[in-house]
């Protein structure tokens, strides 16, 4: 999630917990989607799950010149925005379905994130705008 516009820019659905199929796949999608260059300097914040703490994922972040920040144990505020998203997707999407298989789960979750959450769903943190509206507002203001 990009904290500036609350858009989910990289996500992946996996049937395992390996860094390759979770964090690395999601980060790679985000890097492509936002045109992240190796010289950019960004902060990557996460919880301290094994996928985020893996040597493989840390190496990828270093290649992109990312500063990695992990939440402190016992401090739920550090990752509150991401945790809020997980609560939201469970309440607004996942809890409403019984998935037949991974393909149906992927389809429904894709429609929720890319067709609703990123494009239409408004956020109080964005003054009632959707992540897409907030993104374009920043792009056009910065480029004007």
C-alpha angles and dihedrals in degrees: 000000000000105000093206094064102011091235119151097232100169129026138145137191114220138173091217139044100236118133090234093059098037122027098017093047092047094045091048090053091049092049091052094043094052097033093241111191126207092246095052117110115220137155117239112199125188145143116273098259117150092254092058093043095048120119090233093057094041089053091053092051091050090051088057092044091243122160108225118218123183128191119257116250111263094014107109093179093070094073099023097127093054092043089051090054091051090051090048096050091047093050098039099037125359098049090055095062143059103211116220094200143338093278093057090046090051092049094050095043091047091053091048097048101034100029101038118008098046098035112030113010110100124222129208089216087061095049092257096313128126119244089254092053091048091048094051091044090056093044094050095042092048094046096044 
